[in-house]
Amino acid sequence: MAMSVSLKSLARRLGPGVITGAADDDPSGIATYSQAGAQQGFGLLWTVVLTWPMMVAVQSVSARIGRVTGRGLAANMLAVFPRPVVTGLVGLLFIANTINIGADLSAMGAAARLVLGGSQHLYTLAIALVSLLAVVYVPYHRYVGVLKWLTFSLFAYVGVVFTVHIDWGAVAIGALVPKFDRTGESFMLIVAVFGTTISPYLFFWQSSQEVEDEEADPDAAPLIDHPEQASRELNRIGWETLLGMAASNIVAFFIILTTAVTLHASGQTDIQTSEQAARALRPIAGDAAFLLFSLGIIGTGLLAVPVLAGSTAYALAEVRGWPTGLEHKPGEARGFYATIAVSVLIGVVVEISPLDPIKALVWSAVVNGVITVPILVAMMIVSSNAGQMGQFVATRLQHIVGWLTTAMMAVAAAAMFVTM
């Protein structure tokens, strides 16, 4: 890839790819990676190593679709597939996202209770209301500017490894040699890791954010109409997606590693509560482990809930032909914002279920892992359609890795259902 953009210029332009990477380590991801480390020790480290190039490929494809065409992923799918097919895919996205929002809100409420005491449900309702009001009334670029600092608490998982003894030879084997038990539980955990790492909401989100960035820049235009901008923009998409997904998977790697050397090593192999998950940070945080864990859960949740609800709103609004965009005022995009509100409200209803937050988060990752497959198939077909993409169809490497990703996730999901 040409180095035509200086690092200084690239840093100024980093946007959708980095934000998407940060949103990927949401409470569902933290819980799933924690469960993987607690149950399997170093055994599933290979999953987050393997999914990094997979994430880079599929996220760069989704961003490419938005930047080339000037339209979001759902709008492009509608031009290639019959409306009922696209409506069905958006319906799957809605189901996965509302379950994920409910699980994330529940985890955020539980995290607040760890530090403050009191009622988890009241905290959840308050957080849901704050998230909704922030999305509706605060431009997302400002919202992200504040919240991204909270996500730095996740790097505490990196710090833990310097406070305890680690068999780095075993870590290397776990990271580079794929191995797993051929049981339904093991396959379910693999599907959950794949699903929380390569989630369908991220495809729709990054594609639509590329469109918003292009529309906000008076000098920019869809690449299919102004191909002279292609070298700069595709280069920028490639690098920022590479960096954003690397940061996301580095954090995921160390969450698994931390829980492996703390919880799994002490015989705690099945995380049932948020308190148990928080104890993984005790070697570095001591009595403040609950506070550090809570900051990570709440910070990433506040970042991810708008992405989850927003991706649903982008997809549905594009299918329905409504005005879209988080930079619009509520009166200018009523259907778009109504979809966000409904998604969050249904998520609150999901939160009331008796399922423990940690279990709910892992199950939401499993649902994502299953639903991702048909959405990936549709996205890869769109990316190779010259009628939509012109001369900027997905590259050969993106094509190969994208379809391999689709096949791998399909096989994992099928194996899970067969063995369960």
C-alpha positions in Angstrom: 0.0 0.0 0.0 1.5 3.4 -1.0 2.7 5.6 1.7 1.4 8.8 0.0 -0.2 10.1 3.1 2.2 11.3 5.8 1.7 10.1 9.4 0.9 13.6 10.5 -1.8 14.0 7.9 -3.1 10.5 8.6 -3.4 11.2 12.3 -5.6 14.2 11.5 -7.8 12.2 9.3 -8.3 9.1 11.4 -12.1 8.7 11.9 -14.6 5.9 11.2 -12.1 3.1 11.3 -10.6 4.0 14.7 -14.0 4.8 16.2 -15.3 1.4 14.9 -12.4 -0.4 16.5 -13.0 1.3 19.8 -16.7 0.5 19.7 -15.9 -3.2 19.0 -14.5 -3.7 22.5 -18.0 -3.1 24.0 -19.2 -4.7 27.2 -20.2 -7.8 25.2 -16.7 -8.1 24.0 -15.2 -7.6 27.4 -17.4 -10.3 28.9 -16.9 -12.8 26.0 -13.1 -12.4 26.1 -13.1 -12.7 29.9 -15.2 -15.9 29.7 -12.8 -17.3 27.0 -9.8 -16.7 29.2 -11.4 -18.0 32.4 -12.7 -21.2 30.7 -9.9 -22.0 28.3 -6.9 -20.3 29.7 -4.5 -19.5 26.8 -6.3 -22.0 24.6 -8.4 -19.4 22.6 -5.8 -16.7 22.2 -5.5 -17.7 18.6 -9.0 -16.5 17.9 -8.2 -12.8 18.4 -4.9 -13.2 16.4 -6.8 -14.9 13.5 -9.7 -12.3 13.5 -7.4 -9.3 13.1 -6.8 -9.7 9.4 -10.4 -10.9 9.0 -11.7 -7.7 10.7 -9.4 -5.5 8.6 -10.7 -7.1 5.4 -14.4 -6.9 6.1 -14.3 -3.5 7.7 -12.3 -2.0 4.9 -14.7 -3.5 2.5 -17.7 -1.9 4.3 -15.9 1.5 4.4 -15.0 1.2 0.8 -18.6 0.6 -0.2 -19.7 3.8 1.6 -16.9 6.0 0.3 -17.1 4.8 -3.3 -20.9 5.0 -3.7 -21.8 7.8 -1.3 -24.5 5.6 0.2 -24.7 3.3 3.2 -24.5 -0.5 3.1 -28.2 -1.2 3.3 -28.9 1.3 0.4 -26.3 -0.6 -1.7 -27.7 -3.9 -0.8 -31.1 -2.7 -1.9 -29.7 -1.9 -5.4 -28.4 -5.5 -5.8 -30.9 -7.7 -3.9 -34.7 -7.8 -3.9 -36.3 -5.6 -1.2 -37.6 -8.6 0.9 -34.1 -10.0 1.1 -32.6 -6.7 2.3 -35.6 -6.2 4.7 -34.9 -9.6 6.1 -31.2 -8.8 6.7 -32.0 -5.5 8.3 -34.5 -7.4 10.5 -31.7 -9.8 11.6 -29.5 -6.7 12.4 -32.3 -5.2 14.4 -32.7 -8.4 16.5 -29.0 -8.8 17.1 -28.5 -5.1 18.0 -31.5 -4.8 20.4 -30.3 -8.0 22.3 -26.8 -6.5 22.3 -28.0 -3.1 23.5 -30.0 -4.8 26.3 -27.0 -6.8 27.4 -24.7 -3.8 27.3 -27.1 -1.6 29.3 -27.5 -4.4 31.9 -23.8 -4.8 32.2 -23.4 -1.0 32.6 -26.0 -0.9 35.3 -24.3 -3.9 37.1 -20.9 -2.1 36.8 -22.3 1.1 38.3 -23.8 -1.0 41.2 -20.3 -2.5 41.9 -19.0 0.9 42.7 -22.0 2.9 44.0 -24.3 0.2 45.4 -28.0 0.5 45.0 -30.4 -0.7 42.3 -28.9 -2.1 39.0 -32.2 -1.5 37.2 -32.3 2.2 38.2 -28.7 2.7 37.0 -29.6 0.9 33.7 -32.6 3.2 33.1 -30.5 6.3 33.9 -27.7 5.2 31.6 -30.2 4.4 28.8 -31.8 7.8 29.1 -28.4 9.6 29.1 -27.3 7.6 26.1 -30.5 8.4 24.2 -30.4 12.1 25.0 -26.7 12.4 24.1 -27.3 10.7 20.7 -30.2 12.9 19.9 -28.9 16.2 21.1 -25.1 16.0 21.0 -23.3 15.8 17.6 -21.7 12.4 17.6 -18.2 13.7 16.8 -18.3 15.7 20.0 -19.8 12.8 22.0 -17.0 10.5 20.8 -14.4 13.1 21.7 -15.3 12.8 25.3 -16.0 9.1 25.6 -12.9 7.8 23.9 -10.9 8.7 27.0 -13.0 6.4 29.2 -12.0 3.5 27.0 -8.3 3.9 27.9 -9.2 2.1 31.2 -9.2 -1.1 29.1 -5.5 -0.9 28.8 -5.3 -1.9 32.5 -5.6 -5.4 31.2 -2.3 -4.9 29.4 -0.8 -3.7 32.7 -1.8 -6.8 34.7 0.5 -9.1 32.7 3.5 -7.2 34.1 2.4 -7.9 37.7 2.1 -11.7 37.6 4.2 -14.6 36.4 3.4 -15.7 32.9 4.5 -18.7 30.9 5.2 -16.9 27.6 6.0 -20.1 25.8 2.4 -21.3 26.5 1.1 -17.9 25.5 2.9 -18.2 22.1 1.4 -21.7 21.6 -2.1 -20.5 22.5 -1.8 -17.5 20.2 -0.4 -19.3 17.1 -1.7 -22.9 17.3 -5.5 -23.2 17.0 -6.9 -25.9 19.3 -10.2 -26.4 21.0 -12.4 -29.1 22.4 -15.0 -30.5 20.0 -17.9 -29.8 22.3 -20.9 -27.6 22.0 -19.7 -25.3 24.8 -16.3 -24.8 23.2 -17.8 -24.1 19.7 -20.3 -21.7 21.3 -17.4 -19.8 22.9 -15.6 -19.6 19.6 -18.7 -18.4 17.8 -19.1 -15.8 20.6 -15.6 -14.6 20.2 -16.0 -14.4 16.4 -19.4 -12.7 16.8 -18.3 -10.0 19.3 -15.2 -9.3 17.2 -16.7 -9.4 13.7 -20.2 -7.9 14.4 -22.7 -6.9 11.7 -23.5 -3.6 13.3 -19.9 -2.5 12.6 -20.3 -3.1 8.9 -23.3 -0.8 8.6 -21.8 1.8 11.0 -18.5 2.2 9.3 -20.0 2.4 5.8 -22.5 5.0 6.9 -19.9 7.0 8.8 -17.8 7.2 5.6 -20.8 8.7 3.9 -21.3 11.2 6.7 -17.7 12.3 6.6 -17.8 12.7 2.8 -21.0 14.8 3.0 -19.5 17.0 5.7 -16.5 17.8 3.6 -17.3 20.3 0.8 -14.2 19.2 -1.1 -15.1 15.5 -1.0 -17.5 13.4 -3.2 -18.3 9.8 -3.9 -15.3 8.1 -5.5 -17.4 6.7 -8.3 -18.1 10.2 -9.4 -14.6 11.7 -8.6 -12.1 8.9 -9.0 -9.2 11.4 -8.7 -9.8 11.3 -4.9 -9.5 7.5 -4.8 -5.8 7.1 -4.0 -5.9 9.4 -1.0 -9.2 8.1 0.4 -8.7 4.4 -0.1 -5.2 4.7 1.4 -6.7 6.5 4.4 -9.4 3.9 4.9 -6.8 1.1 4.7 -4.5 2.5 7.3 -7.1 3.7 9.8 -8.9 0.4 9.6 -5.7 -1.5 10.1 -4.8 0.6 13.1 -8.3 0.7 14.6 -8.8 -3.1 14.4 -5.2 -3.7 15.7 -6.0 -1.6 18.8 -9.3 -3.5 19.3 -7.7 -6.9 19.0 -4.7 -6.0 21.2 -7.1 -5.1 24.0 -9.1 -8.4 23.3 -5.8 -10.4 23.4 -4.9 -9.0 26.8 -8.3 -9.4 28.3 -8.1 -13.1 27.5 -4.5 -13.3 28.7 -5.3 -11.5 31.9 -8.3 -13.6 32.8 -6.3 -16.7 31.9 -3.5 -15.9 34.3 -5.7 -14.7 37.1 -9.2 -16.4 37.1 -8.4 -19.6 35.1 -5.1 -20.1 37.1 -7.0 -19.9 40.4 -9.7 -22.4 39.3 -12.4 -19.9 38.5 -13.3 -21.2 35.1 -16.9 -20.0 34.6 -17.7 -16.3 35.2 -21.2 -15.9 36.5 -21.2 -12.3 37.7 -19.7 -8.9 37.0 -17.9 -9.1 40.4 -16.1 -12.2 39.3 -15.0 -10.6 36.0 -13.7 -7.5 37.8 -11.4 -9.6 40.0 -9.2 -10.2 37.0 -7.9 -6.6 37.5 -7.1 -7.1 41.2 -3.3 -7.7 40.6 -2.9 -4.2 39.3 -5.8 -2.3 40.8 -6.2 -4.0 44.2 -9.3 -2.7 45.9 -9.9 -0.4 43.0 -10.4 -3.4 40.6 -14.2 -2.9 40.7 -13.8 0.8 39.8 -11.4 0.2 36.9 -13.6 -2.6 35.6 -16.7 -0.4 35.9 -15.0 2.5 34.0 -14.2 0.1 31.2 -17.7 -1.3 31.0 -19.5 2.0 31.3 -17.1 3.9 28.9 -17.2 1.3 26.2 -20.9 0.8 26.6 -21.6 4.5 26.3 -19.5 4.5 23.1 -21.1 1.3 21.7 -24.8 1.9 22.4 -25.0 4.8 19.9 -23.1 2.7 17.4 -25.5 -0.3 17.9 -28.7 1.8 17.8 -27.3 4.1 15.0 -26.3 1.2 12.7 -29.9 -0.1 13.0 -31.3 3.3 12.2 -28.9 3.8 9.2 -30.0 0.5 7.8 -33.7 0.9 8.3 -33.7 4.5 7.1 -31.9 3.6 4.0 -34.3 0.8 3.2 -37.3 3.2 3.9 -35.8 6.2 2.1 -35.7 8.4 5.2 -33.2 11.2 5.9 -30.2 9.7 7.9 -27.4 11.0 9.9 -26.3 11.7 13.5 -25.3 15.3 12.5 -29.0 16.0 11.7 -31.3 17.6 14.2 -34.2 15.4 15.4 -36.8 17.3 13.4 -34.8 16.7 10.2 -34.6 12.9 10.5 -37.5 11.8 12.6 -37.7 8.2 11.4 -33.9 7.8 11.9 -34.0 9.1 15.5 -37.3 7.2 16.2 -35.5 4.0 15.3 -32.7 4.8 17.7 -35.1 5.5 20.5 -37.1 2.3 19.9 -33.9 0.2 19.8 -32.7 1.6 23.1 -36.2 1.2 24.7 -36.4 -2.4 23.6 -32.9 -2.9 24.9 -34.2 -1.7 28.3 -36.9 -4.3 28.1 -34.4 -7.0 27.3 -32.4 -5.8 30.4 -35.3 -6.7 32.7 -34.8 -10.4 31.8 -33.5 -12.6 34.7 -30.4 -13.6 32.8 -27.2 -12.5 34.5 -25.4 -9.6 32.7 -22.3 -11.7 31.9 -24.3 -14.5 30.5 -26.5 -12.1 28.5 -23.4 -10.4 27.0 -21.9 -13.8 25.9 -25.2 -14.9 24.4 -25.6 -11.6 22.5 -22.1 -12.3 21.0 -23.3 -15.8 20.0 -26.3 -14.2 18.2 -24.0 -11.8 16.4 -21.8 -14.7 15.4 -24.7 -16.5 13.7 -26.4 -13.5 12.1 -23.1 -12.1 10.7 -22.9 -14.9 8.1 -25.8 -14.0 5.8 -25.0 -10.3 6.1 -21.3 -10.9 5.2 -22.4 -12.9 2.2 -24.6 -9.9 1.0 -21.8 -7.4 1.7 -19.2 -9.4 -0.2 -21.5 -9.7 -3.2 -22.1 -5.9 -3.2 -18.4 -5.2 -3.0 -17.7 -7.1 -6.2 -20.7 -5.6 -8.1 -19.2 -3.3 -10.8 -22.6 -1.7 -11.3 -22.4 -0.4 -7.8 -18.7 0.0 -7.3 -17.5 0.8 -10.8 -13.7 0.5 -11.1 -13.4 0.4 -7.2 -14.7 -3.1 -6.5 -13.0 -4.9 -3.6 -9.4 -5.9 -4.1 -8.4 -9.5 -4.7 -7.0 -9.7 -1.2 -10.1 -8.2 0.4 -12.1 -10.7 -1.6 -10.1 -13.7 -0.6 -10.0 -12.8 3.1 -13.6 -11.6 3.2 -15.0 -14.9 1.8 -12.6 -16.9 4.0 -14.0 -15.0 7.0 -17.6 -15.7 5.9 -16.8 -19.4 5.4 -15.0 -19.7 8.7 -17.8 -18.1 10.7 -20.4 -20.3 8.9 -18.5 -23.5 9.8 -18.1 -22.4 13.4 -21.8 -21.6 13.7 -22.8 -24.9 12.0 -20.4 -26.9 14.3 -21.9 -25.2 17.3 -25.5 -26.2 16.4 -24.5 -29.8 15.5 -22.5 -30.4 18.7 -25.0 -28.7 21.0 
